[in-house]
């Protein structure tokens, strides 16, 4: 059962318990987004900065592809600092698949968090 003394110095209200649980689910969702995605077996860190870089690079590639203009596909550092993998995209199609895949990963992670929160039986936490 729920042992309120592990977190609170008083008997918590229902709203306090709910806030703790929702916060934990949100933290797990954020962690899943950040480090739960792999591309071709390589860990991809989806920090907000990396998401912006990937989105920007894809927008440029997409524009150039549609206009028939030359552009260089990016090389990204995947993996970890200890074991980096420098991945060069070879075709626009491959880069598009990467973009779709990481975007879908984020959407799935957010959806899983929503579902978990929506399916909690809060009556089990009545104090």
N, C-alpha and C positions, 0 to 999 in steps of 0.2 A: 504494500500500500504506500501511500504518499506520506512521508515523514517530514512534516513541515519544519521540524527543528534543524534539519540539514541546511536550510536556506534562510529561515526567518527566526527572529528573536521574539516573535509573538505568533499567536494563532492567526494565520493569514485569512484574508477575505477571499471569496470566490474570485473576485476581479484580480487580486494579487496573484493567485495561483494561475489563472488564465494568462495573465501577462507574462509570467515566467515561462510557461509552456509554449506560448506563441513566439516568444523571443528565441527560445531554443530551436524551434522549427525554422524560424527565419535564419538563424545562424547556420544551421545545417544546410539550408537551401543555398545560402551564399557560398558556403564551403564547396558544395557540389558544383555550383557554377564555376567557381574559381579553379578547382583542381580535379574535376570529375570528367573532363573531356579528353579523349585521345584522338589523334589523327594518324592513321596508318601505324598504330601502335605506340605513338609518341605522345607523352603528356603535353597538353597545351594549356598554359596558364591564361585563363580568361579574366584577367584584371580589367578594370574599367579602361585603363590606358591601352591595353592590348586590343580590347574590343573596338575602341575608337580608331586605332591604327589599322586594324583589319578591315573595318568598315570603310575608312578613307581610301585605303589601297584598292579595295574592291570597286568602289565608286569610280576611281580613276581608270582602272582596267576595263570596267564595263563601258564607260564613256568612249575610251579609245577603241575598244573592240567594235562598238557600234559605228564609229566614225571611220574605221579602217586606218586609224593612226597607229604608229609604232609606239610601243611602251615596253618597259621591262617588268616582267612578273617578279614579285617579291621573293626574298629569302627570309625566312623567319627562324628564330631560335626556339626550338621546342625542347622538351625534356626538362632536366633540372640544371642548376648551376654546376653541380658536380659532374653530371653526364649530359652535356648539351648536345642537341642534334640540330644541325643547320639544314633546314629543308628548303630547297628551291622548287617552286612550282614551275612545271614545264609547259603547261597549256592553260589557256583561259578556262576550259571546261573543268580541269582539275581544281583550279582556284575557286571556281564557282561552286563546286561540290564541297570544298572546304568551308566556304562562306555559308552555304545552306546548312551544313552539318553542325557548325558551332552555334549558329542561330537557333537551330532546332533543339540542340542540347539545352540552351538557356530556357527556351519555351517549355521543354519537358520538365526541367528542374523546378521552375516556377509553378507549373501545373501540379507536380507531385506535392509541393509544399502546400498549395491551396487545398488539394484533396485531403492531405493529412489533417489540416486544421478543420476542414469542414466535416470530417468524420470522427472527431473526438466526442466521446460521450461525456459531456461536462458534468452530468449528475453524479458521476463516480468521484468527483472532486469536491462534492459538497462537504463543508466543514461545520 
